[in-house]
Amino acid sequence: MKAYMSSKIKNILGKEYELASMERILGGAQKYTYLAKCTNGFEFIIYQWGSETTYFENWGEDAVFCSNSAKLFQSNNELMRKHGVLTPKLYYMDRTRGECEYDYAFVEYISGHDMDYIIEKEPHRLQKVLESLRVSIDRLHGIKSEVPGQIDRMQESDFDIISFELEQLRQNSEYLKQYDNEYINYYVQVEAKAKQYANTLKKRKEYTFIHSELGPNHVIVDKDDNAYLIDIEGAKFYDVEEELSFLDIRFDKMLATTEDVVDEQRMNFYYIGHCLGNLQGAIELKQQDFYDMDDLNGMIEFFHKQVIEICKGEE
């Protein structure tokens, strides 16, 4: 792969860009990421997408909502940058698979740390970083659509998000009952609670563009405290509460919402979906021998506690 990329880099960036090294960066479950360094000092990221780069079986490009797509990365990058959302520049994309069996892209390298590092090691920077992040989220959420969907797969006007979410929730619950059956009674209870919330929700006439997987690990902070959104393939037009409830979990409510209207019943509904979805994903990754078992075990412990708390709230 290095020899092929070395040739492509010269063709795309210029003869003065001689590849010195390619270092795999661990941290994702959907694509491979490499830090490429050239002899002239230029650094950039190489993303690689293919069937062999994901740990998940059912998150591919044929899914209703996909989070493993070079095409969506390209489209979302263009849309987000057009609206002033901070995300790394796309230098080059190849989806032809004419000379290799995968899609790949050359992307701007943001020298810095992810936001988990800032929260843990440099909290004095946090206020400015949160301000930058809030601006990008507000710009992202300012993009609207009359129908839900992703840029290359918009749904019909009669597509019912809540029914779709309930089915996803049911599938995740069934998986957990099978592979995490110590907590089976809790899964039965939270699934029933989610159905109660769903029965109160009305269909929307407008949908918001959301990142859909935004946590501190998907935010890269440069030396000037600018917060860049990464892993943008899963972005979609959806209920804004799906994003806001996830932000509450991942940022421990550090990001106060600026939305005019937030439906609390929707917040509760999506919160349950996130708990079951993250548990299902973590347990599936654990079975696939994921490279970071400590992180997975921490996720599983955290979301087990959230599920128990939801059930306690009903006692």
Buried (B, 14 or more C-beta within 10 A) or exposed (E): EEEEBBEBBBEEBEEEBBBBEBEEEEBBBBBBBBBBBBEEEBBBBBBBBBEEBBBBEEBBBEBBBBBBBBBBBBBBBEBBBEEEBBBBEBEBBBBEEEEBEBBBBBBEBBEBBBBBBBBEEEEEBBEBBBEBBBBBBBBBBEBEBEBBBBBEBBBEEEBEBBEBBBEBBBBBBEBBBEEBEEBEEBBEBBBEBBBEBBEEBEEBEEBBBBBBBBBBBBBBBBEEBBBBBBBBBBBBBBBBBBBBBBBBBBBEEBBEBEBEEEBEBBBBBBBBBBBBBBBBBBBBBBEEEBEEEEBBEEBBEBBBEBBBEBBEEEE
